[in-house]
Amino acid sequence: MAKPSKETRIKREQKRLDAIFVARSEKEQAALEPLIKRAAYMRVTLEDMEADLDENGFVEMFTQSDKVEPYERERPIARLYNTMNKNYQSIMKQLTEFVEKEPPKPDDGDGFDDFVNSRD
C-alpha cells in the first residue's frame, strides 16, 4: 500500500491536533490555529526525516577531494532533525500550556463591599 502524500498526512495530523486543542473563544482560536498548522507540518516532516536517518544513519563519510582521506561527519539532515525536533517540542509545550490555562474567574471580591453595604 502506498504511503499517503505529505499534504494528506499533514491534514490528518492537523485534524488530530484540532480535536485535542479546542479553543474556548475566537481569540484563542486565532492564536492556536497557526501553532497547530506549524506543529502538524513539523511532525510529518520529522517522521520523514526519522525514516531517512533510520535508513542512512546520522553520520556519513565525507571528503573534500580525492587527495584527502575521508572522515566521518554528522549528516546535515541530522542537524536539521535535531533543530526541528526542539522547535516542535517548544510548539507542543506552548499549545499544552495555552489549553491547560484556566479561564479567568470573575472576581468575587474579598467581602469588604458586602460588609460595608450590610452596615446600613
C-alpha positions in Angstrom: 0.0 0.0 0.0 1.3 3.4 -1.0 2.2 5.9 1.7 -0.2 8.9 1.8 1.1 12.1 0.4 2.8 14.6 2.8 -0.1 17.0 2.4 -2.6 14.3 3.3 -0.6 13.3 6.4 -0.3 17.0 7.4 -4.1 17.5 7.2 -4.7 14.3 9.2 -2.3 15.5 11.9 -3.9 18.9 11.9 -7.3 17.4 12.5 -5.9 15.2 15.3 -4.4 18.3 17.0 -7.6 20.4 16.4 -9.5 17.7 18.3 -7.0 17.8 21.2 -6.5 21.6 21.5 -10.0 23.1 21.5 -10.2 26.8 21.8 -12.7 28.5 24.2 -13.1 31.7 22.1 -12.4 33.1 18.7 -9.4 35.0 20.1 -7.9 31.7 21.4 -8.7 30.0 18.1 -6.8 32.8 16.2 -3.8 32.1 18.5 -4.0 28.3 18.3 -4.6 27.8 14.6 -1.1 28.9 13.3 0.6 26.9 16.1 -1.4 23.8 15.2 -0.7 24.2 11.5 3.1 24.5 12.2 3.1 21.6 14.6 1.3 19.3 12.1 3.8 20.2 9.4 6.8 19.7 11.7 5.6 16.4 13.0 5.1 14.9 9.5 8.5 16.3 8.4 10.2 14.9 11.4 8.7 11.5 10.7 10.1 11.7 7.1 13.5 12.7 8.5 13.4 9.9 11.0 12.8 7.4 8.2 15.8 8.8 6.3 18.0 8.7 9.4 17.0 5.2 10.3 17.9 4.1 6.7 21.1 6.1 6.2 22.3 6.9 9.7 23.3 10.1 11.5 26.8 10.2 10.1 28.4 9.8 6.7 31.9 9.5 5.3 32.9 12.8 3.8 35.9 14.1 1.9 36.8 17.5 0.3 38.8 15.9 -2.5 40.3 12.7 -3.7 43.7 13.6 -2.2 42.3 13.7 1.4 41.4 10.8 3.5 37.5 10.6 4.1 36.3 11.3 7.6 33.1 10.7 9.4 30.8 13.7 9.9 27.3 14.4 11.0 24.8 14.4 8.1 23.2 17.8 7.5 19.7 16.2 7.9 20.7 15.0 11.4 21.4 18.6 12.5 18.2 19.8 10.8 16.2 17.0 12.5 17.6 18.0 16.0 16.7 21.6 15.5 13.3 20.9 14.1 12.6 18.4 16.9 13.5 21.1 19.5 11.2 23.6 17.9 8.4 21.1 17.6 8.7 20.3 21.3 8.5 24.0 22.1 5.3 24.5 20.0 3.7 21.5 21.7 4.6 22.9 25.1 3.0 26.3 24.1 -0.1 24.5 22.9 -0.4 22.5 26.0 0.2 25.4 28.4 -2.3 27.5 26.4 -5.1 25.0 26.6 -4.4 24.0 30.2 -4.8 27.5 31.4 -7.9 28.0 33.5 -10.3 30.6 32.1 -10.3 33.7 34.2 -12.7 33.5 37.1 -14.9 36.5 37.9 -13.6 38.5 40.8 -16.0 38.0 43.7 -14.0 40.4 45.8 -12.7 39.9 49.3 -16.1 40.6 51.0 -15.3 44.1 52.0 -18.0 45.6 49.8 -20.6 43.2 51.3 -19.5 44.2 54.8 -19.8 47.9 54.1 -23.2 47.6 52.3 -24.6 45.5 55.1 -23.9 48.1 57.8 -26.9 50.3 56.9 
